Amino acid sequence: MTFFPDISTFVEIGSISIKMYAVCILVGAFITYFIAEHKFSKLGYPKSIPEDLFFGALLSGIIGARLWYVLFYNFDSYLSNPLSILMTWSGGLAIQGGLMLGVVYGYWYTRKKKINFLRGADIVVPAILLAQASGRWGNFFNQEAYGRIVNEAYYNFFPAFIKDMMFIQGAFREPTFLYESVLNIIGFFAITYGLKHVMKLKRGDQFYGYLVWYGITRFFVEGLRSDSLYVWGTFIRTAQVLSILFILLGLLGWMGFFKKFFKDPQPVILFDLDGTLLDTEPLIIETFTQVLKKYKPDLVLTRDQKIGFLGPTLHESLEKYLDPETAKTAFDEYRALNIELHPTMIKTMPHAKELLEALKERNYTLGVVSSKKKDVVELGLKLTGLESYFSTIIGYDEVKKYKPDPEGLINACKELNVYRDDAIYVGDTDTDMMAADRAGMYAVALITHEERKQAILDTKPNEAIHDLMELLPILEKKISWTRSTI
């Protein structure tokens, strides 16, 4: 095994060699992956999403990049020796073809996984600029993607290794690979961190920003290159034609031309139950008080302790005061007593029915995700006349992980066959808001207790309201309904 036997080879093992070109492409690809994985994770997606998207798009991109190169560079030669089409390790990949086939795969995959395509594109595509910046160094090691002849003095302020490698075919060549590499890095930071300071970002704007930036960059750099691909022997550079198309598509996207194709659907609205739709506080506190009194007659509960029963699962609350075995027995007793007290102690939250009626008139799809068992949720909704408003109910007994884990919210979206990229969760506890955050959903906090207000606000919900009817004007906003509104 020999490392760096020559400038273009990373390692040589017998007759097998791995070229620096391949290494640069893979380094760039993995940089893109790690950035995308971090962003997907922040928005509540499982790690499998960026993994599947990355490897599928990478394979599609390599195929597309190779096919584009073959089609527009000495096609007859490749046609006469079809096996040479597979020899990508020596160079011959055109990023435009890779981007197009990669985007096609991305569109198919996001549709399959019910992820909003433009949201996924905003996450992934700007980071591709870093992959392209790395890939251009592969061109450097292959001594390609170079420009016009320059005199030796041009390289006075360049590192010697760049100068030496740019001596090609008996003359020093302009390092156009370096121009594009640097501009791609600048573009990544400009789009990811700078664009939001010059325009109010909406879904797709960073994707369109990539098209505009890379289109301009490539058009400029391609005009300086002396080894461009041309459209089947004509004087037209294929990269510049595609660059103009990219710029136009990006500008049209910013102008909203594609809204009719990528229109954000009306969001699904999911609600917590206790303290959000139903005023069950007296019922919950009375049930806990009676059950705990049986097992701990000397226990005196403070107001904060009583409020602490609101939000956590029944198991969690009981095990704060009872050993695990006793808590199991008390669990069944609590349920039986709670159900018995339902008809006399349960009522709707202020304006809950009015809100649900208004949402029904506007054709919103509604669901409930609760820390109660489903049968108890259904009983409460039936007793208060709210059961007809909801298309799905996810209870404690239908998930393996409980709030603040997002499983219940994600399952609700699956049952409703909708994007969780277009979902709102309304709740009254910090655990509700954390679940929404981890699901990447737009979080609306209903503040009903001053004692819990700060804990809820510390989770930084998208909105905080004090009355359910305040949700209606929020829904009039022209935004994307996700935790991050971009």
C-alpha positions as CSV (number, residue, x, y, z in Angstrom):
1,M,0.0,0.0,0.0
2,T,1.5,3.3,-1.1
3,F,-0.1,6.7,-0.2
4,F,0.3,9.6,-2.6
5,P,2.4,7.8,-5.2
6,D,1.7,10.7,-7.5
7,I,-0.2,14.0,-7.2
8,S,-3.4,12.6,-8.6
9,T,-3.5,9.4,-6.5
10,F,-4.5,9.1,-2.9
11,V,-3.5,5.5,-2.3
12,E,-2.3,2.6,-4.5
13,I,-2.8,-1.0,-3.5
14,G,-1.2,-3.3,-6.0
15,S,-2.9,-2.6,-9.3
16,I,-5.8,-0.8,-7.6
17,S,-5.7,2.9,-7.0
18,I,-8.0,5.5,-5.4
19,K,-7.7,8.9,-7.1
20,M,-7.7,12.2,-5.3
21,Y,-10.6,13.2,-7.6
22,A,-12.8,10.5,-6.0
23,V,-11.6,11.5,-2.5
24,C,-12.5,15.2,-3.0
25,I,-15.9,14.3,-4.3
26,L,-16.6,12.0,-1.3
27,V,-15.3,14.5,1.2
28,G,-17.6,17.1,-0.3
29,A,-20.5,14.7,-0.3
30,F,-20.0,13.8,3.4
31,I,-19.7,17.5,4.3
32,T,-23.1,18.0,2.7
33,Y,-24.5,15.0,4.5
34,F,-23.4,16.1,8.0
35,I,-24.8,19.6,7.5
36,A,-28.1,18.2,6.3
37,E,-28.2,15.6,9.0
38,H,-27.8,18.3,11.7
39,K,-30.5,20.4,10.2
40,F,-33.0,17.5,9.7
41,S,-32.3,16.5,13.3
42,K,-33.0,20.0,14.6
43,L,-36.4,19.9,12.8
44,G,-37.4,16.6,14.4
45,Y,-36.6,14.1,11.7
46,P,-35.1,10.7,12.4
47,K,-31.6,10.0,11.3
48,S,-32.8,7.6,8.6
49,I,-34.2,10.4,6.5
50,P,-31.0,12.2,5.7
51,E,-29.2,8.9,5.4
52,D,-31.6,7.5,2.8
53,L,-31.8,10.9,1.0
54,F,-28.0,11.3,1.0
55,F,-27.1,7.9,-0.4
56,G,-29.9,7.9,-3.0
57,A,-29.1,11.4,-4.1
58,L,-25.4,10.7,-4.2
59,L,-25.8,7.6,-6.4
60,S,-28.3,9.5,-8.6
61,G,-26.0,12.5,-8.8
62,I,-23.0,10.5,-9.9
63,I,-25.1,8.7,-12.6
64,G,-26.5,12.0,-13.8
65,A,-23.1,13.8,-13.8
66,R,-21.5,11.0,-15.8
67,L,-24.3,10.8,-18.3
68,W,-24.3,14.5,-18.9
69,Y,-20.5,14.4,-19.5
70,V,-20.8,11.5,-21.8
71,L,-23.6,13.2,-23.8
72,F,-21.8,16.5,-24.3
73,Y,-18.1,15.5,-24.5
74,N,-16.9,13.2,-27.3
75,F,-20.2,11.2,-27.4
76,D,-19.1,9.2,-30.4
77,S,-16.0,8.0,-28.6
78,Y,-17.9,6.8,-25.6
79,L,-20.5,5.1,-27.9
80,S,-17.7,3.2,-29.7
81,N,-16.4,1.9,-26.3
82,P,-19.4,1.7,-23.9
83,L,-17.4,0.3,-21.0
84,S,-15.4,3.5,-20.8
85,I,-18.6,5.2,-19.6
86,L,-18.1,3.4,-16.3
87,M,-14.6,4.7,-15.8
88,T,-15.4,7.7,-13.7
89,W,-12.3,7.5,-11.5
90,S,-10.3,9.3,-14.1
91,G,-12.6,12.3,-14.2
92,G,-15.5,13.2,-16.4
93,L,-18.4,14.3,-14.2
94,A,-20.6,17.3,-15.1
95,I,-22.2,18.8,-12.0
96,Q,-25.2,20.0,-13.9
97,G,-26.3,16.5,-14.8
98,G,-25.7,15.4,-11.2
99,L,-27.8,18.2,-9.8
100,M,-30.7,17.5,-12.1
101,L,-30.9,13.7,-11.4
102,G,-30.2,14.3,-7.7
103,V,-33.1,16.8,-7.5
104,V,-35.3,14.3,-9.3
105,Y,-34.5,11.7,-6.7
106,G,-34.9,14.2,-3.9
107,Y,-38.4,15.1,-5.2
108,W,-39.4,11.4,-5.4
109,Y,-38.0,10.6,-2.0
110,T,-39.6,13.6,-0.2
111,R,-43.0,12.8,-1.7
112,K,-42.6,9.2,-0.6
113,K,-41.8,10.2,2.9
114,K,-44.3,13.0,3.1
115,I,-41.7,15.7,3.5
116,N,-42.3,19.1,1.9
117,F,-40.0,19.1,-1.1
118,L,-39.0,22.8,-0.9
119,R,-38.4,22.5,2.8
120,G,-36.0,19.5,2.2
121,A,-34.4,21.5,-0.7
122,D,-33.7,24.4,1.6
123,I,-32.0,22.1,4.1
124,V,-29.9,20.2,1.6
125,V,-29.2,22.1,-1.6
126,P,-27.2,25.2,-0.2
127,A,-24.8,22.7,1.4
128,I,-24.1,21.2,-2.0
129,L,-22.1,24.3,-2.7
130,L,-19.5,23.0,-0.2
131,A,-19.5,19.7,-1.9
132,Q,-18.9,21.5,-5.2
133,A,-16.1,23.5,-3.6
134,S,-14.4,20.3,-2.5
135,G,-15.0,18.6,-5.9
136,R,-13.2,21.4,-7.7
137,W,-10.0,20.4,-5.9
138,G,-10.5,17.0,-7.6
139,N,-10.3,18.9,-10.9
140,F,-7.1,20.5,-9.6
141,F,-5.5,17.1,-8.9
142,N,-6.6,15.9,-12.4
143,Q,-5.3,19.1,-14.0
144,E,-8.6,20.0,-15.5
145,A,-11.2,22.8,-15.2
146,Y,-8.4,25.3,-16.0
147,G,-8.5,28.7,-17.8
148,R,-6.5,30.7,-20.3
149,I,-2.7,30.9,-20.5
150,V,-1.2,33.4,-18.0
151,N,2.4,34.4,-17.4
152,E,4.4,33.0,-14.5
153,A,4.2,36.2,-12.5
154,Y,0.5,35.6,-12.1
155,Y,1.3,33.0,-9.5
156,N,3.7,35.2,-7.4
157,F,1.3,35.2,-4.5
158,F,0.0,31.6,-4.8
159,P,1.3,28.6,-3.0
160,A,4.0,26.7,-5.0
161,F,2.0,23.5,-5.3
162,I,-0.9,25.4,-7.1
163,K,1.5,27.1,-9.4
164,D,3.3,23.8,-10.2
165,M,0.0,22.0,-10.9
166,M,-1.3,24.8,-13.1
167,F,1.6,24.3,-15.6
168,I,-0.4,22.4,-18.1
169,Q,0.5,21.6,-21.8
170,G,3.6,23.7,-21.6
171,A,2.1,26.8,-20.1
172,F,0.8,28.3,-16.9
173,R,-3.0,28.2,-16.8
174,E,-5.5,30.3,-14.9
175,P,-6.8,28.4,-11.8
176,T,-10.5,28.6,-12.6
177,F,-11.1,25.6,-10.4
178,L,-10.0,27.8,-7.5
179,Y,-12.3,30.7,-8.4
180,E,-15.3,28.5,-8.4
181,S,-14.3,26.7,-5.2
182,V,-13.9,30.0,-3.3
183,L,-17.1,31.4,-4.8
184,N,-19.0,28.3,-3.8
185,I,-17.9,28.6,-0.2
186,I,-18.9,32.3,-0.1
187,G,-22.2,31.3,-1.7
188,F,-22.9,28.7,1.0
189,F,-22.5,31.2,3.8
190,A,-24.3,34.0,2.0
191,I,-27.4,31.8,1.3
192,T,-27.4,30.0,4.7
193,Y,-26.7,33.0,7.0
194,G,-26.9,36.2,4.9
195,L,-30.0,35.8,2.8
196,K,-32.4,36.1,5.8
197,H,-31.0,39.7,6.4
198,V,-31.9,40.9,3.0
199,M,-35.3,39.3,2.4
200,K,-38.1,37.7,4.5
201,L,-37.4,34.0,3.8
202,K,-40.2,31.7,2.8
203,R,-40.0,28.0,2.0
204,G,-37.9,27.4,-1.1
205,D,-36.0,30.7,-1.0
206,Q,-32.7,29.2,0.0
207,F,-33.0,26.6,-2.8
208,Y,-33.8,29.3,-5.3
209,G,-30.8,31.3,-3.9
210,Y,-28.6,28.3,-4.7
211,L,-29.8,28.3,-8.3
212,V,-29.1,32.1,-8.7
213,W,-25.7,32.0,-7.0
214,Y,-24.4,28.9,-8.7
215,G,-25.8,30.0,-12.0
216,I,-24.0,33.4,-11.9
217,T,-20.8,31.8,-10.5
218,R,-20.7,29.1,-13.1
219,F,-21.5,31.4,-16.0
220,F,-18.7,33.7,-15.0
221,V,-16.1,31.0,-14.4
222,E,-17.1,28.9,-17.4
223,G,-16.4,31.9,-19.6
224,L,-12.8,31.9,-18.4
225,R,-12.2,28.2,-18.9
226,S,-10.4,26.8,-21.9
227,D,-11.6,23.2,-21.5
228,S,-15.3,23.7,-21.5
229,L,-17.9,21.2,-22.8
230,Y,-19.9,22.5,-25.8
231,V,-23.3,21.5,-27.1
232,W,-22.4,18.8,-29.6
233,G,-19.6,20.6,-31.4
234,T,-21.1,24.0,-31.5
235,F,-19.7,27.2,-30.1
236,I,-22.3,27.2,-27.2
237,R,-20.9,26.2,-23.8
238,T,-23.3,23.7,-22.2
239,A,-22.5,25.0,-18.6
240,Q,-23.4,28.6,-19.5
241,V,-26.7,27.6,-21.1
242,L,-27.6,25.7,-17.9
243,S,-26.3,28.6,-15.8
244,I,-28.8,30.9,-17.5
245,L,-31.6,28.4,-16.9
246,F,-30.6,28.1,-13.2
247,I,-30.6,31.9,-12.8
248,L,-34.0,32.2,-14.4
249,L,-35.5,29.4,-12.4
250,G,-34.1,30.9,-9.2
251,L,-35.4,34.4,-9.9
252,L,-38.9,33.0,-10.9
253,G,-38.9,31.1,-7.7
254,W,-38.2,34.2,-5.6
255,M,-41.0,36.0,-7.5
256,G,-43.4,33.2,-6.5
257,F,-43.9,31.8,-10.0
258,F,-43.8,28.2,-8.8
259,K,-46.3,28.7,-5.9
260,K,-49.0,27.0,-8.0
261,F,-46.8,23.9,-8.2
262,F,-45.4,23.9,-4.7
263,K,-48.4,25.5,-2.8
264,D,-48.2,24.9,0.9
265,P,-51.3,22.9,1.9
266,Q,-53.6,24.1,4.7
267,P,-52.0,22.9,8.0
268,V,-53.5,20.1,10.1
269,I,-54.1,21.3,13.6
270,L,-53.4,18.9,16.5
271,F,-54.5,19.7,20.1
272,D,-53.5,18.4,23.5
273,L,-56.6,17.6,25.5
274,D,-56.3,18.4,29.2
275,G,-56.0,22.1,29.8
276,T,-56.2,22.9,26.1
277,L,-59.6,21.7,24.9
278,L,-61.1,20.4,28.2
279,D,-60.9,22.0,31.6
280,T,-60.0,18.8,33.5
281,E,-57.9,20.5,36.2
282,P,-60.5,20.1,39.0
283,L,-61.1,16.5,37.9
284,I,-57.4,15.5,37.7
285,I,-56.6,17.1,41.0
286,E,-59.6,15.6,42.8
287,T,-58.8,12.1,41.5
288,F,-55.1,12.3,42.5
289,T,-56.0,13.7,45.9
290,Q,-58.4,10.8,46.7
291,V,-56.1,8.1,45.4
292,L,-53.0,9.4,47.1
293,K,-54.9,9.9,50.4
294,K,-55.7,6.2,50.5
295,Y,-52.0,5.3,50.3
296,K,-50.4,8.3,52.0
297,P,-53.0,9.7,54.3
298,D,-50.6,12.2,55.9
299,L,-49.6,13.7,52.5
300,V,-50.5,17.3,52.2
301,L,-50.3,18.5,48.6
302,T,-49.2,22.1,47.8
303,R,-50.6,24.1,45.0
304,D,-47.5,23.6,42.9
305,Q,-47.7,19.9,43.4
306,K,-51.3,19.8,42.3
307,I,-50.5,21.8,39.2
308,G,-47.7,19.3,38.6
309,F,-50.3,16.6,37.9
310,L,-51.2,18.5,34.7
311,G,-49.2,17.4,31.7
312,P,-47.2,14.3,32.7
313,T,-48.5,10.8,32.2
314,L,-50.4,9.1,35.0
315,H,-47.6,6.7,35.6
316,E,-45.1,9.5,36.0
317,S,-47.2,11.4,38.4
318,L,-48.1,8.4,40.6
319,E,-44.5,7.2,40.8
320,K,-43.4,10.6,42.2
321,Y,-45.3,9.6,45.4
322,L,-45.6,5.9,45.4
323,D,-43.3,2.9,44.9
324,P,-43.6,1.2,41.5
325,E,-45.7,-1.7,42.7
326,T,-48.1,0.5,44.6
327,A,-48.3,2.8,41.7
328,K,-49.4,0.0,39.5
329,T,-52.4,-0.7,41.8
330,A,-53.1,2.9,42.2
331,F,-53.1,3.4,38.4
332,D,-56.2,1.2,38.0
333,E,-58.0,2.9,40.9
334,Y,-57.2,6.3,39.5
335,R,-58.7,5.4,36.1
336,A,-61.9,3.9,37.6
337,L,-62.4,6.9,39.8
338,N,-61.5,9.4,37.1
339,I,-64.1,7.9,34.7
340,E,-66.7,7.9,37.5
341,L,-66.2,11.6,38.1
342,H,-66.1,12.6,34.5
343,P,-69.8,13.4,34.0
344,T,-69.9,15.8,36.9
345,M,-66.5,17.4,36.8
346,I,-65.5,17.8,33.2
347,K,-66.2,20.8,31.0
348,T,-64.7,22.6,27.9
349,M,-62.1,25.2,28.0
350,P,-63.4,28.8,27.4
351,H,-64.3,29.2,23.7
352,A,-63.1,25.6,22.8
353,K,-66.3,24.7,21.0
354,E,-66.5,28.1,19.2
355,L,-62.9,27.7,17.9
356,L,-63.6,24.1,16.7
357,E,-66.7,25.2,14.9
358,A,-64.9,28.1,13.2
359,L,-62.1,25.7,12.1
360,K,-64.6,23.2,10.8
361,E,-66.2,25.9,8.7
362,R,-62.8,26.7,7.3
363,N,-62.2,23.0,6.4
364,Y,-59.2,22.4,8.7
365,T,-58.3,18.8,9.6
366,L,-58.1,18.4,13.3
367,G,-56.7,15.8,15.7
368,V,-56.0,15.2,19.4
369,V,-52.7,13.9,20.8
370,S,-53.0,13.3,24.5
371,S,-51.2,11.7,27.5
372,K,-54.4,10.0,28.4
373,K,-55.6,6.6,27.2
374,K,-57.6,6.8,24.0
375,D,-60.9,5.6,25.6
376,V,-60.7,8.3,28.3
377,V,-60.0,10.9,25.6
378,E,-63.0,9.8,23.6
379,L,-65.2,9.8,26.7
380,G,-64.3,13.3,27.6
381,L,-64.9,14.5,24.0
382,K,-68.3,12.7,23.9
383,L,-69.4,14.2,27.2
384,T,-68.6,17.7,26.1
385,G,-70.0,17.3,22.5
386,L,-66.6,17.7,20.8
387,E,-66.1,14.2,19.4
388,S,-67.4,15.1,15.9
389,Y,-64.6,17.6,15.1
390,F,-61.7,15.3,15.1
391,S,-60.4,13.0,12.4
392,T,-57.9,11.2,14.6
393,I,-57.1,10.7,18.2
394,I,-53.8,9.4,19.5
395,G,-53.8,8.3,23.1
396,Y,-51.2,7.2,25.7
397,D,-51.8,3.5,24.9
398,E,-51.0,4.0,21.2
399,V,-47.4,5.1,21.5
400,K,-44.2,3.6,22.9
401,K,-42.7,6.9,23.8
402,Y,-44.6,9.7,25.5
403,K,-44.5,13.5,25.4
404,P,-42.1,15.3,25.2
405,D,-41.2,12.6,22.6
406,P,-42.9,13.5,19.3
407,E,-44.1,10.0,18.4
408,G,-47.7,10.7,19.1
409,L,-47.6,13.8,16.9
410,I,-45.9,12.0,14.1
411,N,-48.3,9.1,14.3
412,A,-51.2,11.5,14.1
413,C,-49.9,13.0,10.8
414,K,-49.3,9.5,9.4
415,E,-52.9,8.6,10.2
416,L,-54.1,11.8,8.5
417,N,-51.8,11.2,5.6
418,V,-50.4,14.7,5.8
419,Y,-47.0,16.4,5.9
420,R,-45.8,17.1,9.4
421,D,-44.1,20.0,7.7
422,D,-47.5,21.6,7.6
423,A,-48.8,20.9,11.1
424,I,-49.6,23.0,14.2
425,Y,-49.7,21.6,17.8
426,V,-51.6,23.5,20.4
427,G,-50.9,22.7,24.0
428,D,-50.7,24.1,27.5
429,T,-47.6,22.6,29.0
430,D,-43.9,22.8,28.4
431,T,-43.9,19.1,27.5
432,D,-46.4,19.8,24.8
433,M,-44.2,22.5,23.3
434,M,-41.1,20.3,23.5
435,A,-42.9,17.5,21.7
436,A,-43.9,20.0,18.9
437,D,-40.3,21.2,18.8
438,R,-39.0,17.7,18.4
439,A,-41.5,16.9,15.7
440,G,-40.6,20.1,13.8
441,M,-44.1,21.4,14.1
442,Y,-45.4,24.9,14.6
443,A,-46.0,25.2,18.3
444,V,-48.8,27.3,19.9
445,A,-48.8,27.6,23.7
446,L,-52.0,28.2,25.5
447,I,-51.1,30.0,28.7
448,T,-53.6,29.2,31.4
449,H,-51.5,29.3,34.6
450,E,-49.1,31.9,35.7
451,E,-47.2,29.2,37.6
452,R,-46.4,27.4,34.4
453,K,-46.0,30.4,32.1
454,Q,-42.3,30.8,32.3
455,A,-41.6,27.1,31.9
456,I,-43.7,27.1,28.7
457,L,-42.1,30.3,27.3
458,D,-38.6,28.9,28.0
459,T,-39.4,26.3,25.3
460,K,-39.7,29.2,22.8
461,P,-43.0,28.3,21.2
462,N,-43.8,30.0,17.9
463,E,-46.9,31.6,19.4
464,A,-48.2,32.1,22.9
465,I,-52.0,32.8,23.4
466,H,-54.2,33.3,26.4
467,D,-57.5,32.4,24.7
468,L,-58.2,29.7,22.1
469,M,-59.9,32.1,19.8
470,E,-56.5,33.9,19.4
471,L,-55.6,31.0,17.1
472,L,-57.8,32.2,14.3
473,P,-55.8,35.4,13.5
474,I,-52.6,33.4,13.7
475,L,-53.9,31.1,10.9
476,E,-54.3,34.1,8.7
477,K,-50.5,34.6,8.5
478,K,-48.9,33.8,5.2
479,I,-46.1,31.5,6.5
480,S,-45.0,27.9,6.4
481,W,-46.4,26.0,9.3
482,T,-43.3,24.4,10.8
483,R,-41.2,24.9,13.9
484,S,-38.8,26.8,11.7
485,T,-41.1,28.8,9.4
486,I,-38.6,28.6,6.6
